Amino acid sequence: MRYVKLGSTGLDVSAICLGCMGYGAPDRGGHPWSLDEEAARPLIRQALDAGINFFDTANVYSAGTSEEIVGRALNDMARRDEVVIATKVFNRMRPGPNGAGLSRKAIFTEVDASLRRLGTDHIDLYQIHRFDHRTPLEETLQALHDLVKTGKVRYIGASSMYAWQFAKALYLADLHGFTRFVTMQNHYNLLYREEEREMLPLCVDQGIGVIPWSPLARGRLTRPWGEKSARSETDEFGRQLYSDEDRPIVDRLTEIAEERGVSRAQVALAWVVRHPAVSAPIVGATRPEHLADAVASVDLQLSDDEVKRLEEPYRPHGIAGHV
């Protein structure tokens, strides 16, 4: 495994981050395709054995059971100071006022709940899952800054939003002396490259580490276009992200993978990590071969001609993944 600095921080993370949305109790708010704890633990063990030290989850994944599964597994299998645990806050966790969002009250409540579920006294990377249009940005930034100062959180990050919103957050942090966001977890893959217009150049300029979600387009880049999976059959959000106009890209990806004698996933991930903004793509794995492909992609180098062929069929898309 190769290790990289997370953005401009001194933190070393594996060049692949294991995404843990697919681990959770199906009977406690999990997805139909989620793996329960018994099935998830061998994959977490496989990731650790492969040198992956970076794990990403969220409070909302499977109603908190993803955090519970990941926390117990890492406590059993690894030393706490050797792993980097990332989780997120924003989405609704309970009904009623203050059960969601990025107010000071909501953040302070949810960080303690995440710490309990993860079984740890600190979170390495605490991320806002989306931009909160209903809470003053200064309030959110002050709350996150205070969490860093208390030691409950080591670094803070953000997820999908407009570049102007992220630029405003960085500006306000500098203006008030708050802790700065060090990462951006955004939607970026061969089928969705709109982030190349503004967000990725902003991150390069500001030294922000990019950790893309869905670098394999929710599996669309790993199989023939018309082939279904258990997830694709039930993933309503995923259906909003891609359309049949993306098929030529998958066809081109398949050609190059066959020429190289490697999987589609390896080529798609190798393309993502070529961008100078990207620190580590977040790869979900519900089968051992998913992890094997992700690890193998770290050493795969694409030629300029292959990159040109992969990118040529792309057509502009509307914004997808946030509002």
MARSE-315930 format. One record per residue (C-alpha): z, y negated, x negated; residue number from 1; residue in three letters. Coordinates in Angstrom, 1 decimal, always signed. Example, Ala and Ser with C-alpha at 12.3 -4.5 7.8 and 13.67 -1.06 7.14 Angstrom:
<sepas>
<sepa pz="+7.8" py="+4.5" px="-12.3" seq="1" type="ala"/>
<sepa pz="+7.1" py="+1.1" px="-13.7" seq="2" type="ser"/>
</sepas>
This chain:
<sepas>
<sepa pz="+0.0" py="+0.0" px="+0.0" seq="1" type="met"/>
<sepa pz="-0.8" py="-3.5" px="-1.1" seq="2" type="arg"/>
<sepa pz="+1.8" py="-6.3" px="-0.6" seq="3" type="tyr"/>
<sepa pz="+1.1" py="-10.0" px="+0.1" seq="4" type="val"/>
<sepa pz="+3.1" py="-13.1" px="+0.4" seq="5" type="lys"/>
<sepa pz="+3.5" py="-14.1" px="+4.1" seq="6" type="leu"/>
<sepa pz="+1.7" py="-17.4" px="+4.1" seq="7" type="gly"/>
<sepa pz="+3.2" py="-19.8" px="+1.6" seq="8" type="ser"/>
<sepa pz="+6.7" py="-18.2" px="+1.8" seq="9" type="thr"/>
<sepa pz="+8.2" py="-16.0" px="-0.9" seq="10" type="gly"/>
<sepa pz="+8.4" py="-13.1" px="+1.6" seq="11" type="leu"/>
<sepa pz="+6.5" py="-9.9" px="+0.6" seq="12" type="asp"/>
<sepa pz="+5.0" py="-7.9" px="+3.4" seq="13" type="val"/>
<sepa pz="+2.7" py="-5.0" px="+3.6" seq="14" type="ser"/>
<sepa pz="-1.0" py="-5.9" px="+4.1" seq="15" type="ala"/>
<sepa pz="-0.7" py="-4.0" px="+7.4" seq="16" type="ile"/>
<sepa pz="+1.9" py="-4.8" px="+10.0" seq="17" type="cys"/>
<sepa pz="+2.8" py="-2.0" px="+12.5" seq="18" type="leu"/>
<sepa pz="+2.5" py="-3.4" px="+16.1" seq="19" type="gly"/>
<sepa pz="+5.1" py="-1.8" px="+18.3" seq="20" type="cys"/>
<sepa pz="+4.0" py="-2.8" px="+21.8" seq="21" type="met"/>
<sepa pz="+2.9" py="+0.9" px="+22.4" seq="22" type="gly"/>
<sepa pz="+6.5" py="+2.1" px="+21.9" seq="23" type="tyr"/>
<sepa pz="+8.8" py="+1.9" px="+25.0" seq="24" type="gly"/>
<sepa pz="+10.3" py="+3.8" px="+27.8" seq="25" type="ala"/>
<sepa pz="+7.6" py="+4.3" px="+30.5" seq="26" type="pro"/>
<sepa pz="+10.3" py="+4.5" px="+33.2" seq="27" type="asp"/>
<sepa pz="+11.9" py="+1.2" px="+32.1" seq="28" type="arg"/>
<sepa pz="+9.0" py="-1.2" px="+32.4" seq="29" type="gly"/>
<sepa pz="+6.8" py="+0.5" px="+29.8" seq="30" type="gly"/>
<sepa pz="+3.0" py="+0.8" px="+30.0" seq="31" type="his"/>
<sepa pz="+1.6" py="+4.1" px="+31.3" seq="32" type="pro"/>
<sepa pz="+0.3" py="+4.7" px="+27.8" seq="33" type="trp"/>
<sepa pz="+3.5" py="+3.8" px="+26.0" seq="34" type="ser"/>
<sepa pz="+5.2" py="+6.4" px="+23.7" seq="35" type="leu"/>
<sepa pz="+8.8" py="+7.3" px="+24.4" seq="36" type="asp"/>
<sepa pz="+11.3" py="+7.4" px="+21.5" seq="37" type="glu"/>
<sepa pz="+10.7" py="+11.0" px="+20.6" seq="38" type="glu"/>
<sepa pz="+7.0" py="+10.4" px="+20.2" seq="39" type="ala"/>
<sepa pz="+7.3" py="+7.0" px="+18.5" seq="40" type="ala"/>
<sepa pz="+9.7" py="+7.9" px="+15.8" seq="41" type="arg"/>
<sepa pz="+7.2" py="+10.1" px="+13.8" seq="42" type="pro"/>
<sepa pz="+4.8" py="+7.3" px="+13.7" seq="43" type="leu"/>
<sepa pz="+7.4" py="+4.8" px="+12.4" seq="44" type="ile"/>
<sepa pz="+8.3" py="+7.4" px="+9.8" seq="45" type="arg"/>
<sepa pz="+4.6" py="+7.8" px="+8.8" seq="46" type="gln"/>
<sepa pz="+4.3" py="+4.0" px="+8.5" seq="47" type="ala"/>
<sepa pz="+7.3" py="+3.8" px="+6.2" seq="48" type="leu"/>
<sepa pz="+6.1" py="+6.7" px="+4.1" seq="49" type="asp"/>
<sepa pz="+2.7" py="+4.9" px="+3.7" seq="50" type="ala"/>
<sepa pz="+4.5" py="+1.8" px="+2.4" seq="51" type="gly"/>
<sepa pz="+4.4" py="-0.4" px="+5.5" seq="52" type="ile"/>
<sepa pz="+7.5" py="-2.6" px="+5.6" seq="53" type="asn"/>
<sepa pz="+6.4" py="-5.1" px="+8.3" seq="54" type="phe"/>
<sepa pz="+7.1" py="-4.2" px="+12.0" seq="55" type="phe"/>
<sepa pz="+6.3" py="-6.5" px="+15.0" seq="56" type="asp"/>
<sepa pz="+7.7" py="-6.2" px="+18.5" seq="57" type="thr"/>
<sepa pz="+8.8" py="-8.5" px="+21.3" seq="58" type="ala"/>
<sepa pz="+11.6" py="-8.8" px="+23.8" seq="59" type="asn"/>
<sepa pz="+9.2" py="-8.3" px="+26.7" seq="60" type="val"/>
<sepa pz="+7.6" py="-5.1" px="+25.4" seq="61" type="tyr"/>
<sepa pz="+8.6" py="-2.3" px="+27.8" seq="62" type="ser"/>
<sepa pz="+11.5" py="-4.5" px="+29.1" seq="63" type="ala"/>
<sepa pz="+13.2" py="-4.5" px="+25.7" seq="64" type="gly"/>
<sepa pz="+13.0" py="-0.7" px="+25.1" seq="65" type="thr"/>
<sepa pz="+10.4" py="-1.3" px="+22.3" seq="66" type="ser"/>
<sepa pz="+13.1" py="-3.3" px="+20.4" seq="67" type="glu"/>
<sepa pz="+15.6" py="-0.5" px="+21.0" seq="68" type="glu"/>
<sepa pz="+13.3" py="+2.2" px="+19.7" seq="69" type="ile"/>
<sepa pz="+12.2" py="+0.3" px="+16.7" seq="70" type="val"/>
<sepa pz="+15.7" py="-0.8" px="+15.8" seq="71" type="gly"/>
<sepa pz="+17.2" py="+2.7" px="+16.0" seq="72" type="arg"/>
<sepa pz="+14.3" py="+4.2" px="+14.0" seq="73" type="ala"/>
<sepa pz="+14.5" py="+1.6" px="+11.2" seq="74" type="leu"/>
<sepa pz="+18.3" py="+1.8" px="+11.1" seq="75" type="asn"/>
<sepa pz="+18.0" py="+5.6" px="+10.6" seq="76" type="asp"/>
<sepa pz="+15.0" py="+5.7" px="+8.3" seq="77" type="met"/>
<sepa pz="+15.1" py="+2.6" px="+6.1" seq="78" type="ala"/>
<sepa pz="+17.4" py="+0.1" px="+4.3" seq="79" type="arg"/>
<sepa pz="+17.6" py="-3.1" px="+6.3" seq="80" type="arg"/>
<sepa pz="+16.8" py="-5.3" px="+3.3" seq="81" type="asp"/>
<sepa pz="+13.6" py="-3.3" px="+2.6" seq="82" type="glu"/>
<sepa pz="+12.0" py="-3.9" px="+6.0" seq="83" type="val"/>
<sepa pz="+10.7" py="-7.1" px="+7.7" seq="84" type="val"/>
<sepa pz="+11.4" py="-7.1" px="+11.4" seq="85" type="ile"/>
<sepa pz="+9.5" py="-9.5" px="+13.7" seq="86" type="ala"/>
<sepa pz="+10.0" py="-10.1" px="+17.4" seq="87" type="thr"/>
<sepa pz="+9.1" py="-12.7" px="+20.0" seq="88" type="lys"/>
<sepa pz="+10.5" py="-14.8" px="+22.8" seq="89" type="val"/>
<sepa pz="+9.0" py="-16.6" px="+25.8" seq="90" type="phe"/>
<sepa pz="+8.0" py="-14.2" px="+28.5" seq="91" type="asn"/>
<sepa pz="+10.1" py="-13.4" px="+31.6" seq="92" type="arg"/>
<sepa pz="+13.0" py="-11.0" px="+30.9" seq="93" type="met"/>
<sepa pz="+14.9" py="-11.5" px="+34.2" seq="94" type="arg"/>
<sepa pz="+14.4" py="-13.2" px="+37.6" seq="95" type="pro"/>
<sepa pz="+15.7" py="-16.6" px="+38.4" seq="96" type="gly"/>
<sepa pz="+16.0" py="-19.9" px="+36.5" seq="97" type="pro"/>
<sepa pz="+16.1" py="-19.7" px="+32.7" seq="98" type="asn"/>
<sepa pz="+15.0" py="-16.1" px="+32.6" seq="99" type="gly"/>
<sepa pz="+11.9" py="-17.1" px="+30.6" seq="100" type="ala"/>
<sepa pz="+10.5" py="-19.9" px="+28.5" seq="101" type="gly"/>
<sepa pz="+11.5" py="-21.7" px="+25.4" seq="102" type="leu"/>
<sepa pz="+14.4" py="-23.9" px="+26.4" seq="103" type="ser"/>
<sepa pz="+17.4" py="-24.0" px="+24.2" seq="104" type="arg"/>
<sepa pz="+19.4" py="-21.9" px="+26.7" seq="105" type="lys"/>
<sepa pz="+16.7" py="-19.3" px="+27.0" seq="106" type="ala"/>
<sepa pz="+16.1" py="-19.0" px="+23.3" seq="107" type="ile"/>
<sepa pz="+19.8" py="-18.6" px="+22.5" seq="108" type="phe"/>
<sepa pz="+20.3" py="-16.0" px="+25.2" seq="109" type="thr"/>
<sepa pz="+17.3" py="-14.0" px="+24.2" seq="110" type="glu"/>
<sepa pz="+17.9" py="-14.0" px="+20.5" seq="111" type="val"/>
<sepa pz="+21.3" py="-12.4" px="+21.0" seq="112" type="asp"/>
<sepa pz="+19.8" py="-9.8" px="+23.4" seq="113" type="ala"/>
<sepa pz="+17.1" py="-9.0" px="+20.8" seq="114" type="ser"/>
<sepa pz="+19.7" py="-8.7" px="+18.0" seq="115" type="leu"/>
<sepa pz="+21.7" py="-6.2" px="+20.1" seq="116" type="arg"/>
<sepa pz="+18.6" py="-4.1" px="+21.0" seq="117" type="arg"/>
<sepa pz="+17.4" py="-4.1" px="+17.4" seq="118" type="leu"/>
<sepa pz="+20.9" py="-3.2" px="+16.1" seq="119" type="gly"/>
<sepa pz="+20.8" py="-5.8" px="+13.4" seq="120" type="thr"/>
<sepa pz="+22.5" py="-9.1" px="+12.5" seq="121" type="asp"/>
<sepa pz="+19.3" py="-11.0" px="+11.8" seq="122" type="his"/>
<sepa pz="+15.6" py="-11.2" px="+12.6" seq="123" type="ile"/>
<sepa pz="+13.3" py="-11.7" px="+9.7" seq="124" type="asp"/>
<sepa pz="+10.5" py="-13.4" px="+11.7" seq="125" type="leu"/>
<sepa pz="+11.3" py="-14.9" px="+15.2" seq="126" type="tyr"/>
<sepa pz="+8.1" py="-16.0" px="+17.0" seq="127" type="gln"/>
<sepa pz="+7.4" py="-18.0" px="+20.1" seq="128" type="ile"/>
<sepa pz="+5.2" py="-15.7" px="+22.2" seq="129" type="his"/>
<sepa pz="+3.2" py="-18.5" px="+23.8" seq="130" type="arg"/>
<sepa pz="+3.3" py="-22.3" px="+24.1" seq="131" type="phe"/>
<sepa pz="+5.8" py="-23.5" px="+26.8" seq="132" type="asp"/>
<sepa pz="+4.2" py="-26.3" px="+28.8" seq="133" type="his"/>
<sepa pz="+7.5" py="-26.9" px="+30.7" seq="134" type="arg"/>
<sepa pz="+9.9" py="-27.5" px="+27.8" seq="135" type="thr"/>
<sepa pz="+9.8" py="-30.4" px="+25.4" seq="136" type="pro"/>
<sepa pz="+8.5" py="-29.1" px="+22.1" seq="137" type="leu"/>
<sepa pz="+11.3" py="-30.9" px="+20.2" seq="138" type="glu"/>
<sepa pz="+13.9" py="-28.9" px="+22.2" seq="139" type="glu"/>
<sepa pz="+12.3" py="-25.6" px="+21.2" seq="140" type="thr"/>
<sepa pz="+11.9" py="-26.6" px="+17.6" seq="141" type="leu"/>
<sepa pz="+15.5" py="-27.8" px="+17.4" seq="142" type="gln"/>
<sepa pz="+16.8" py="-24.5" px="+18.9" seq="143" type="ala"/>
<sepa pz="+14.7" py="-22.4" px="+16.4" seq="144" type="leu"/>
<sepa pz="+15.9" py="-24.6" px="+13.5" seq="145" type="his"/>
<sepa pz="+19.5" py="-24.0" px="+14.5" seq="146" type="asp"/>
<sepa pz="+19.0" py="-20.3" px="+14.7" seq="147" type="leu"/>
<sepa pz="+17.7" py="-20.4" px="+11.1" seq="148" type="val"/>
<sepa pz="+20.7" py="-22.4" px="+10.0" seq="149" type="lys"/>
<sepa pz="+23.1" py="-19.9" px="+11.7" seq="150" type="thr"/>
<sepa pz="+21.5" py="-17.0" px="+9.8" seq="151" type="gly"/>
<sepa pz="+20.4" py="-15.1" px="+12.9" seq="152" type="lys"/>
<sepa pz="+16.8" py="-15.8" px="+12.0" seq="153" type="val"/>
<sepa pz="+15.2" py="-16.0" px="+8.5" seq="154" type="arg"/>
<sepa pz="+11.7" py="-17.4" px="+9.4" seq="155" type="tyr"/>
<sepa pz="+10.0" py="-18.7" px="+12.5" seq="156" type="ile"/>
<sepa pz="+6.4" py="-18.1" px="+13.7" seq="157" type="gly"/>
<sepa pz="+4.2" py="-18.9" px="+16.7" seq="158" type="ala"/>
<sepa pz="+1.6" py="-17.1" px="+18.6" seq="159" type="ser"/>
<sepa pz="-1.6" py="-17.9" px="+20.5" seq="160" type="ser"/>
<sepa pz="-2.1" py="-21.6" px="+21.5" seq="161" type="met"/>
<sepa pz="-4.5" py="-24.4" px="+20.9" seq="162" type="tyr"/>
<sepa pz="-4.8" py="-25.7" px="+17.3" seq="163" type="ala"/>
<sepa pz="-3.8" py="-29.2" px="+18.5" seq="164" type="trp"/>
<sepa pz="-0.6" py="-27.8" px="+19.9" seq="165" type="gln"/>
<sepa pz="+0.2" py="-26.0" px="+16.7" seq="166" type="phe"/>
<sepa pz="-0.6" py="-29.1" px="+14.6" seq="167" type="ala"/>
<sepa pz="+1.8" py="-31.1" px="+16.8" seq="168" type="lys"/>
<sepa pz="+4.5" py="-28.5" px="+16.3" seq="169" type="ala"/>
<sepa pz="+4.1" py="-28.7" px="+12.5" seq="170" type="leu"/>
<sepa pz="+4.0" py="-32.5" px="+12.6" seq="171" type="tyr"/>
<sepa pz="+7.2" py="-32.7" px="+14.7" seq="172" type="leu"/>
<sepa pz="+9.0" py="-30.2" px="+12.4" seq="173" type="ala"/>
<sepa pz="+8.2" py="-32.4" px="+9.4" seq="174" type="asp"/>
<sepa pz="+9.1" py="-35.6" px="+11.3" seq="175" type="leu"/>
<sepa pz="+12.5" py="-34.4" px="+12.3" seq="176" type="his"/>
<sepa pz="+13.3" py="-32.2" px="+9.3" seq="177" type="gly"/>
<sepa pz="+13.3" py="-29.0" px="+11.4" seq="178" type="phe"/>
<sepa pz="+12.4" py="-25.6" px="+10.0" seq="179" type="thr"/>
<sepa pz="+8.6" py="-25.2" px="+10.0" seq="180" type="arg"/>
<sepa pz="+6.6" py="-22.3" px="+11.5" seq="181" type="phe"/>
<sepa pz="+5.3" py="-20.1" px="+8.7" seq="182" type="val"/>
<sepa pz="+3.1" py="-17.8" px="+10.7" seq="183" type="thr"/>
<sepa pz="+0.5" py="-17.8" px="+13.5" seq="184" type="met"/>
<sepa pz="+0.0" py="-14.6" px="+15.5" seq="185" type="gln"/>
<sepa pz="-3.3" py="-15.2" px="+17.2" seq="186" type="asn"/>
<sepa pz="-6.2" py="-13.3" px="+18.8" seq="187" type="his"/>
<sepa pz="-8.8" py="-12.5" px="+16.1" seq="188" type="tyr"/>
<sepa pz="-11.3" py="-9.7" px="+15.6" seq="189" type="asn"/>
<sepa pz="-15.0" py="-9.1" px="+15.4" seq="190" type="leu"/>
<sepa pz="-15.4" py="-9.5" px="+19.2" seq="191" type="leu"/>
<sepa pz="-13.4" py="-12.8" px="+19.4" seq="192" type="tyr"/>
<sepa pz="-13.9" py="-15.3" px="+16.6" seq="193" type="arg"/>
<sepa pz="-13.2" py="-18.6" px="+18.3" seq="194" type="glu"/>
<sepa pz="-10.1" py="-19.1" px="+16.1" seq="195" type="glu"/>
<sepa pz="-12.5" py="-19.7" px="+13.2" seq="196" type="glu"/>
<sepa pz="-13.3" py="-23.1" px="+14.7" seq="197" type="arg"/>
<sepa pz="-10.0" py="-24.9" px="+14.4" seq="198" type="glu"/>
<sepa pz="-6.9" py="-22.6" px="+14.2" seq="199" type="met"/>
<sepa pz="-7.8" py="-20.7" px="+11.0" seq="200" type="leu"/>
<sepa pz="-8.8" py="-23.7" px="+9.0" seq="201" type="pro"/>
<sepa pz="-5.6" py="-25.4" px="+10.1" seq="202" type="leu"/>
<sepa pz="-3.6" py="-22.4" px="+8.9" seq="203" type="cys"/>
<sepa pz="-5.4" py="-22.4" px="+5.5" seq="204" type="val"/>
<sepa pz="-4.7" py="-26.1" px="+5.1" seq="205" type="asp"/>
<sepa pz="-1.1" py="-25.8" px="+6.0" seq="206" type="gln"/>
<sepa pz="-0.3" py="-22.6" px="+4.2" seq="207" type="gly"/>
<sepa pz="+0.4" py="-20.7" px="+7.4" seq="208" type="ile"/>
<sepa pz="+0.2" py="-16.9" px="+7.3" seq="209" type="gly"/>
<sepa pz="-2.0" py="-15.5" px="+10.0" seq="210" type="val"/>
<sepa pz="-1.0" py="-12.1" px="+11.5" seq="211" type="ile"/>
<sepa pz="-3.7" py="-11.4" px="+14.1" seq="212" type="pro"/>
<sepa pz="-3.0" py="-9.4" px="+17.2" seq="213" type="trp"/>
<sepa pz="-5.5" py="-7.0" px="+18.5" seq="214" type="ser"/>
<sepa pz="-7.6" py="-6.9" px="+15.3" seq="215" type="pro"/>
<sepa pz="-9.3" py="-3.8" px="+16.8" seq="216" type="leu"/>
<sepa pz="-9.9" py="-5.4" px="+20.1" seq="217" type="ala"/>
<sepa pz="-7.6" py="-3.1" px="+22.0" seq="218" type="arg"/>
<sepa pz="-9.5" py="-0.1" px="+20.7" seq="219" type="gly"/>
<sepa pz="-12.9" py="-1.4" px="+21.6" seq="220" type="arg"/>
<sepa pz="-13.9" py="-1.5" px="+17.9" seq="221" type="leu"/>
<sepa pz="-12.8" py="+2.1" px="+17.3" seq="222" type="thr"/>
<sepa pz="-15.0" py="+4.1" px="+19.7" seq="223" type="arg"/>
<sepa pz="-18.5" py="+4.0" px="+21.3" seq="224" type="pro"/>
<sepa pz="-18.8" py="+1.1" px="+23.7" seq="225" type="trp"/>
<sepa pz="-18.7" py="+3.1" px="+27.0" seq="226" type="gly"/>
<sepa pz="-16.0" py="+5.5" px="+26.0" seq="227" type="glu"/>
<sepa pz="-12.7" py="+5.0" px="+27.8" seq="228" type="lys"/>
<sepa pz="-9.1" py="+5.6" px="+26.8" seq="229" type="ser"/>
<sepa pz="-5.8" py="+6.0" px="+28.6" seq="230" type="ala"/>
<sepa pz="-5.0" py="+2.4" px="+27.7" seq="231" type="arg"/>
<sepa pz="-8.3" py="+0.9" px="+28.7" seq="232" type="ser"/>
<sepa pz="-8.0" py="+2.5" px="+32.1" seq="233" type="glu"/>
<sepa pz="-4.8" py="+0.6" px="+32.8" seq="234" type="thr"/>
<sepa pz="-4.8" py="-2.5" px="+30.6" seq="235" type="asp"/>
<sepa pz="-5.5" py="-5.3" px="+33.0" seq="236" type="glu"/>
<sepa pz="-5.0" py="-8.0" px="+30.4" seq="237" type="phe"/>
<sepa pz="-7.4" py="-6.3" px="+28.0" seq="238" type="gly"/>
<sepa pz="-10.2" py="-6.3" px="+30.6" seq="239" type="arg"/>
<sepa pz="-10.1" py="-10.1" px="+30.6" seq="240" type="gln"/>
<sepa pz="-10.8" py="-10.3" px="+26.9" seq="241" type="leu"/>
<sepa pz="-14.1" py="-8.6" px="+26.3" seq="242" type="tyr"/>
<sepa pz="-17.3" py="-8.0" px="+28.2" seq="243" type="ser"/>
<sepa pz="-20.6" py="-6.1" px="+27.9" seq="244" type="asp"/>
<sepa pz="-22.1" py="-8.9" px="+25.8" seq="245" type="glu"/>
<sepa pz="-20.0" py="-7.7" px="+23.0" seq="246" type="asp"/>
<sepa pz="-21.7" py="-4.3" px="+22.8" seq="247" type="arg"/>
<sepa pz="-24.2" py="-5.2" px="+20.1" seq="248" type="pro"/>
<sepa pz="-21.3" py="-6.0" px="+17.7" seq="249" type="ile"/>
<sepa pz="-19.8" py="-2.5" px="+18.2" seq="250" type="val"/>
<sepa pz="-23.2" py="-1.0" px="+17.7" seq="251" type="asp"/>
<sepa pz="-23.6" py="-2.8" px="+14.4" seq="252" type="arg"/>
<sepa pz="-20.1" py="-1.9" px="+13.4" seq="253" type="leu"/>
<sepa pz="-20.9" py="+1.8" px="+14.1" seq="254" type="thr"/>
<sepa pz="-24.0" py="+1.6" px="+11.9" seq="255" type="glu"/>
<sepa pz="-22.1" py="+0.3" px="+8.9" seq="256" type="ile"/>
<sepa pz="-19.2" py="+2.7" px="+9.4" seq="257" type="ala"/>
<sepa pz="-21.7" py="+5.6" px="+9.4" seq="258" type="glu"/>
<sepa pz="-23.5" py="+4.3" px="+6.3" seq="259" type="glu"/>
<sepa pz="-20.1" py="+4.0" px="+4.5" seq="260" type="arg"/>
<sepa pz="-18.8" py="+7.4" px="+5.8" seq="261" type="gly"/>
<sepa pz="-15.6" py="+5.8" px="+7.1" seq="262" type="val"/>
<sepa pz="-14.2" py="+5.1" px="+10.6" seq="263" type="ser"/>
<sepa pz="-15.1" py="+2.1" px="+12.7" seq="264" type="arg"/>
<sepa pz="-11.4" py="+1.0" px="+12.6" seq="265" type="ala"/>
<sepa pz="-11.5" py="+0.8" px="+8.8" seq="266" type="gln"/>
<sepa pz="-14.5" py="-1.4" px="+8.7" seq="267" type="val"/>
<sepa pz="-13.2" py="-3.7" px="+11.5" seq="268" type="ala"/>
<sepa pz="-9.9" py="-4.1" px="+9.8" seq="269" type="leu"/>
<sepa pz="-11.5" py="-4.7" px="+6.4" seq="270" type="ala"/>
<sepa pz="-13.5" py="-7.5" px="+8.0" seq="271" type="trp"/>
<sepa pz="-10.4" py="-9.2" px="+9.4" seq="272" type="val"/>
<sepa pz="-8.5" py="-9.2" px="+6.2" seq="273" type="val"/>
<sepa pz="-11.4" py="-10.8" px="+4.3" seq="274" type="arg"/>
<sepa pz="-10.5" py="-14.2" px="+5.8" seq="275" type="his"/>
<sepa pz="-8.4" py="-16.3" px="+3.4" seq="276" type="pro"/>
<sepa pz="-6.0" py="-17.2" px="+6.2" seq="277" type="ala"/>
<sepa pz="-5.1" py="-13.7" px="+7.1" seq="278" type="val"/>
<sepa pz="-1.9" py="-12.2" px="+5.6" seq="279" type="ser"/>
<sepa pz="-1.6" py="-8.9" px="+7.6" seq="280" type="ala"/>
<sepa pz="-3.3" py="-7.8" px="+10.8" seq="281" type="pro"/>
<sepa pz="-1.0" py="-6.2" px="+13.4" seq="282" type="ile"/>
<sepa pz="-2.2" py="-2.7" px="+14.2" seq="283" type="val"/>
<sepa pz="-0.9" py="-0.7" px="+17.0" seq="284" type="gly"/>
<sepa pz="-0.7" py="+3.1" px="+16.4" seq="285" type="ala"/>
<sepa pz="+0.0" py="+5.8" px="+19.0" seq="286" type="thr"/>
<sepa pz="-1.6" py="+8.6" px="+17.0" seq="287" type="arg"/>
<sepa pz="-1.3" py="+9.6" px="+13.3" seq="288" type="pro"/>
<sepa pz="-5.0" py="+8.9" px="+12.6" seq="289" type="glu"/>
<sepa pz="-4.6" py="+5.3" px="+13.8" seq="290" type="his"/>
<sepa pz="-2.1" py="+4.7" px="+11.0" seq="291" type="leu"/>
<sepa pz="-4.2" py="+6.6" px="+8.5" seq="292" type="ala"/>
<sepa pz="-7.2" py="+4.4" px="+9.2" seq="293" type="asp"/>
<sepa pz="-5.1" py="+1.2" px="+9.0" seq="294" type="ala"/>
<sepa pz="-3.7" py="+2.2" px="+5.6" seq="295" type="val"/>
<sepa pz="-7.2" py="+3.2" px="+4.3" seq="296" type="ala"/>
<sepa pz="-8.7" py="-0.1" px="+5.3" seq="297" type="ser"/>
<sepa pz="-6.5" py="-1.9" px="+2.8" seq="298" type="val"/>
<sepa pz="-8.7" py="-0.6" px="+0.0" seq="299" type="asp"/>
<sepa pz="-12.1" py="-1.0" px="+1.7" seq="300" type="leu"/>
<sepa pz="-14.2" py="-3.8" px="+0.4" seq="301" type="gln"/>
<sepa pz="-17.2" py="-5.0" px="+2.4" seq="302" type="leu"/>
<sepa pz="-20.3" py="-6.4" px="+0.7" seq="303" type="ser"/>
<sepa pz="-21.6" py="-9.9" px="+1.7" seq="304" type="asp"/>
<sepa pz="-24.6" py="-8.2" px="+3.3" seq="305" type="asp"/>
<sepa pz="-22.4" py="-6.0" px="+5.4" seq="306" type="glu"/>
<sepa pz="-20.3" py="-8.9" px="+6.5" seq="307" type="val"/>
<sepa pz="-23.5" py="-10.8" px="+7.4" seq="308" type="lys"/>
<sepa pz="-24.7" py="-7.9" px="+9.5" seq="309" type="arg"/>
<sepa pz="-21.4" py="-7.5" px="+11.3" seq="310" type="leu"/>
<sepa pz="-21.2" py="-11.2" px="+12.2" seq="311" type="glu"/>
<sepa pz="-24.9" py="-11.8" px="+13.1" seq="312" type="glu"/>
<sepa pz="-24.7" py="-10.5" px="+16.8" seq="313" type="pro"/>
<sepa pz="-21.7" py="-12.7" px="+17.7" seq="314" type="tyr"/>
<sepa pz="-22.1" py="-15.3" px="+20.5" seq="315" type="arg"/>
<sepa pz="-19.6" py="-18.0" px="+21.4" seq="316" type="pro"/>
<sepa pz="-16.9" py="-17.0" px="+23.8" seq="317" type="his"/>
<sepa pz="-14.6" py="-18.9" px="+26.1" seq="318" type="gly"/>
<sepa pz="-10.9" py="-19.1" px="+25.1" seq="319" type="ile"/>
<sepa pz="-9.2" py="-15.8" px="+25.7" seq="320" type="ala"/>
<sepa pz="-5.6" py="-14.7" px="+25.1" seq="321" type="gly"/>
<sepa pz="-3.8" py="-17.9" px="+26.1" seq="322" type="his"/>
<sepa pz="-3.9" py="-20.9" px="+28.4" seq="323" type="val"/>
</sepas>
